[in-house]
Every structure is written in C-alpha cells, then in structure tokens.
Amino acid sequence: MAYIFMDESGDLGFDFNKKKTSNFFVITCLFANEKKSIERIVKKVFRSFSKQQKKHHPGVLHCSKETPSTRRKVLEELRRKDARILTIYLNKRKVYTRLQDEKQVLYNYVTNILLDRIYTGKLIPLDRQIDLVASRRETNRFLNDNFKHYLTDQIASKQRLPIRVEIRTSREEKCLQIVDFACWAIFRKREHGDDSYWEIIKERIFEESPLFP
C-alpha cells in the first residue's frame, strides 16, 4: 500500500481588497509507503503536552493554532520520517480571469497537475494499491463528492492505476494533521516571506513549483 495525504493553505478568493484574502494558494502532498510512522508523530506530540495543555487543547493538531514550539516539534519529527513532500503554489494574481469565476474548476485543475507530476516522476510505487486522502475543504457535500469523482476519473483514465480517493477530516485521519503543518510552512514562506519553518523540512521537499511562473 502507498499513501498520499493532501492539504491546502490559503484561499481561492480573488477580492484582494479584503484583508483576509491571500495572495497565494498552496496544495501540498505528503506521500509515504506506510502511515503508522506518520501517525505516531501526532501521538508523540500529544504525549509531550502538559496536563494544562491537554485540558485546553481541542484534541486535533492544527498548525495555524499551535504554538511555535509545537510547530517546530511536529516539523522536526516529520523531517526524520521516510516521507517526501511535493507542492504547487499558485500566485492568484496571475490566474486567468475565466478561472477566477470557477473556483471548483480551478481547484481541480491545480490538483490534476500536481497528481500528474507525482505519477510521471514515479514518486510512489506503481504496482500496489494507492490511497489518496484529501482534507475536507468544503462543507458542501456535493462539492466534496464532485472533487472525489473528478480525481478518481482523472487518475483512472490517464494513469490506469489502482487508486482509492477519500475525503476526510483531520480528526478522522491523523496523517492529515501532519501534512497540514508541511503545507502551512510552505504557505508561510510564500505569503509572508518567513522560511524559518520551511527550513526544517526542506530536505523532505522533492518539488516546490509555481503553477503560473
């Protein structure tokens, strides 16, 4: 079995007059031949928390809400694992106008390119079952189902590989909590010019490419 865990940072809004609209949108994949070692990062970090921290923590690691020390701890643990990271970042100011009005199409387009690079680069075993688990990005069930079917159809038609696509929350799939940290670190570098967290995992990043150079 091979695993791909996918998450995103930033938003797909294009009204740059709004304060919270990001300039970049980042999609990141973390892939590994087994997931137990990745899951153990979550358990190890929670065991290191004090009783007070555990009492006030929601029980799910979310990078943007954690302390700097917890962020560094998770990323340091990830750096030691046998896993690789591939990411595509999108400078939204360079996106074609027609795609700005079709956010689901844009997301599918970006994701399809990312997956194609993973397969053509032979970054995962091609002779075994592949589980791709994407973080739930929409509360609307229709959009989640549409995204899942899109991925499955695209991969089946182009790559003809045995792949199962699932949309889960980070509470349901612990490994999504870890790819969230990696994605956040890369987004932080692009959006805010802070590469201090990115530096921790840079040796695990196989490719980091812009969609529209």
N, C-alpha and C positions, 0 to 999 in steps of 0.2 A: 504494500500500500504506500502511496505517496500522497502528500498533503500540501495544499496551497491555502493560505489564510489571507484574506483580502480586506483592507480597510481604506478609509479615505480621511482626508483633513481639508479644511476649507469649506467653501460653499459654492453653489452654482448660480448665485445671484450676480446680476450684471449692472445693478444700480450703484455705481461707485460713489454716489453722493451720500449713501447710507454708511454710517460709521462702522458697522459690523461686517460690511461686505469685504471679503478677502480679495486680494489681487491674484492669488494662486489657488489652484485646486490640485490636490495630490492624491493619487491612488497608489497604494503600496501592496505588494505581495510578499509574504514570508513563506518559503517553502522548505520542506524537510521530508526525509524518508520515514520518520516516526514522530509522534507528537507528545509522547509521555514526558520527554525531557523538557519540552516547552511548557507543558502544563505544570511541571514541578517548579518553574520559576515563580508562578503565582503562589503556590503553597509556601515556598521558601520565604517570599516577601511577607506574607501574612504572618508567618511564624515569628518573624523578626519584629513585628509591631508590639508596642507596649499594650498593656491592658486598656489604657486610656484611648490609645489609637484605635484598637479593635472596637471599643464601645461606640465610638463616633463615626466609624467607617461604614459606608453602605454595603460593603462586602464584595464589591467589584472594583478592580483597579481601572481607573480612567485617567490617562496621563495628564490631561489639562487640569484635573482637580487635585492631583497629588503634590506632595512637597518636592522640592528639588532633590532632596536626598533619596526619596523613594524612586524618583525618575532615574537617577543615576544608578541606583541599585538594580533596577529592572534591566536597564540597558547594558550594564556590566555583565549581568547574568546571561543576557542574550548573546553578547559578544563571545562568550565561551562555548556556545552551543554549535552543533553541526547543522547550521541552517544558513540560508542565503536570502538576500533581500533584493527585490527588483522594483523600481518605482518609476512612474512617469508623472511629471509635474506639468501643469497647464497654466501658462500665463493668460489669464482670462481676457486681458485687454487685446490679445491677438486672435481671439476666437472669431470666426466668421459670423457675421450678423445673423444669418439664417439659422445657425446652430444655437445662438443665444436664446431664440424663441422656442426651442425644442430641447429642454434640459434632459429629458429621458433619452432622446436620441444621442445627445452629446455624451452622456454618461456611458451609454452602450458602445459608442464609437471609441471612446478613450479606453474602455475596458477591453474591447476586442483587440486593439493594437497591443495592449500590454500582454494579453494572453498569447497572442501570436508570437511575440518576442520570446516569451518563455519557452514555447514549444520549438521554434526554429533554432533556438540556442541550445536545445536539449539539456535544459537545466533540471529536469525531473526524469525519472525512469519512464520510458515509453512502453514498457512491456508489463505494466501492472495497473491495477485499479487506482484511479486518482480521485481523491475527494477535494473539491474546491468549496471552501466555506467562506462566504462573504458576509460581512457585518450588515445587519439590517439597517438600511439607510432611509427608509420611508415607512411611515406608519400606515400608509395606504396599502392594503393587501394586494390590490390589483397591480400596483407598480412593482411590488416585490415579486409577484408571480410572473409578470412580464419580463423582468430582469432575469429571473431564473431560467425561463424558457428561451430567452434570447441567447444566453450563454451556452446552454445545452445544445441548442440548434446550431450555433456558430461553430462550436468545437466539434460536434459530431460530423458536420458537413465538410469542414475544412481539414480537420486533423484525423478524424475517424479513430479516436482514442476512447477507451472506456473511462468515462468521467461522470461523477455524480456531483451535482451542484446543489448546495444547500444555503439558505438564508437564515442566519441565526443571530441571536443577541449575544453580547459578550458574557452574559450570565449563563447562557446555555452552553457556550463554547469558550473555555478558558483561554485557548490559544489566541482568540481574537483580542483579548486584553493585552497580549504581548505585541501583536502587530500594530495595535493602536499606539503603543509607545514609539515604535520604529517610525510609523507614519508621522506622528506628531513631531518627532525630532527632525525629520526631513522638511516638514512644513515650516517648522520654526526657523530653519536655516534660510528657506526661500522667502518667506513672508516677512521675517523680522531681522534677517541678517545675523542671527545668533547660531553659530555652528558648534557650540560647546557640547551639546547633547549628540549631535550628528557625529562628532569626532569619536565618541565612544564606540559606535557601531560601524564606522566607515569601512572597516576591513570585512564586514559581512555584506556590504552592499555590492552586488555584482554589476548592476547597471542603474544609472540615475539619469534619465534623459528627458528633455523637453519635448512636448508634443508639437508645438509651433515655435521653432527656434527663432 
